[in-house]
């Protein structure tokens, strides 16, 4: 949960229902103007890179953002559909002052959002976001004179630039010849680049969900719905499957037997290999409060520390930067390799695992079957009109659950969602029956206090 109360920004940029008061063209133009004002430092010409995924509402958000920046004198580079980590990479390599990604990540197409990256390709800090918020709400923004308006330009080779960036970060000797890979692009931002980079590296590629129509992004596909990918991997006898989300900053893998390899298992694979080869700086992995206890126990056996942060890849990145750690991630598949990228990158993380499979000549099932995950039960409780104060409701829930939790070996995480108007509850225990019984108790208590 964010410790600083913000009006527009959540745990991962600004997000809301498309064409509603929380995400529309009017707000987008103000975000563009405010961000331009914040990042204009000096009298030289400034540049912004704007990427997007495949949502229908991007046709309203992209031109509005562009107009906001142009009116403040910034030149705009438009990439078209590109993964979020592609924006992070190109904002730095193309010497831009700021980068923006228009996407609601894994959410349904009716949502949209805006993520902002500084010139180093990193997401903004809380203080930077607060300063931009204050500019958004200010009535007077310093528009430039008509002769100083910015220009907009389409970057036709943005996808190719990102592919070459990915190749530059992996071992130059990595070839994927002999691999059969199914890749589910969720009809999102990676629908062109993900199959292409895998094919260029030598793999036999079976692409799924690569025909976006503006309304099918994440629809029964991608990292939040791997069922069809599992079927395809088994049917084609592929070596593995890769499931990306709408903006490809996260990935979930499927092994050759059709078993899901989530973000925690991906962290285990990479951490084990890096530790063995003395690549894991300070022998530490950064996770979140949602990281499975099974992973923590496994890492401890391998003499690797786990540092937990609040939910959100931005919190992980900040902790990694502060302590100079290079590996972190979330169960949802946000994997940050900070020695290779400034943000989570689903394609890059997949390539790292493929490289380890190749070097060790092992199947994904062998590499991932290293610990037993603790059962986790998830609940999402919509906040009603009577629950304006989510902090108070969470505190009440936590206090009433204390006695139950103390009696058992259980973790219960209760938090306000950073992307939706809901309270999210995760209950974890060694035994699934115990986890389910605690989840039922949560429901009972909610009815009691509602």
Helices and strands as residue ranges (DSSP letters): E 9-10, E 13-17, H 25-39, E 47-52, H 58-71, E 75-81, H 84-93, E 98-102, E 111-118, H 126-137, G 146-148, E 152-154, H 158-169, E 180-184, H 193-200, E 204-208, G 222-224, H 227-236, E 240-244, E 251-254, E 260-261, H 263-276, G 281-283, E 284-288, H 293-301, E 305-309, H 313-323, E 327-329, E 335-337, H 346-360, H 364-368, E 375-382, H 390-407, E 410-416, E 422-429, H 432-449
